[in-house]
């Protein structure tokens, strides 16, 4: 079986599993979620090992992060108020399947830095990381649980996604430090946002803006490209995004 055939099989199996999970109740559904994530990780390993690009290289544990979080994010986001009806569930399942398929293909392309499609695949993975970050942040923020729980959950999620975003950048020995910085900042911001009257999407959007700005600036610093222009661009995007969230606060609920 080729890597592309394995990819199609894994995506189909996981998507069907996510759909089936919607009719399950705790605690069975949590065990089923763990099984889906494990299946995704095993499938990711099989895809990379069967790929000509990765056949002679080691598989980093970081490559399992994004596919696993896509499954987790899809599982949680399907249960948020905007997707609690038939059409919303169908759109959510389709979006999750597309994200998972594209991420697995891009992970394969980035398994070797000399691959012709490496840079394009890296950009795609970054985009998917930000999308899944928004899905996870919104889903975790939605239930309005205690800050000890929600802030810790977002701290862990942001650390994992930041590790994926920093993968391939220079100064690898500094990555754990800056992953920790990003995670701690997002945890503190979550703690503060829990005191505001915000909807799930508005809270998720603000957290995403903070995450995007921090990881973008740090990645530029690690690669040695950080300057006034790059810093200004990231801050401008953050400012414009925050204004958009405030302006759209009535419908981002």
Secondary structure, DSSP 8 states (H G I E B T S, - for coil): --HHHHHHHHHHHHHHHHHHHTT--TTHHHHHHHHHHHHHHHHHHHHHHTSTTTTTS---TTHHHHHHHHHHHHHHHTTSGGG-SHHHHHHHHHHHHHHHHHHHHHHHHTTSTT-TTHHHHHHHHHHHHHHHHHHHHHHHHHT---HHHHHHHHHHHHHHHHHHHHTT-S-GGGHHHHHHHHHHHHHHHHHHHTTS---HHHHHHHHHHHHHHHHHHHHHHHHT---HHHHHHHHHHHHHHHHHHHHTTTT--
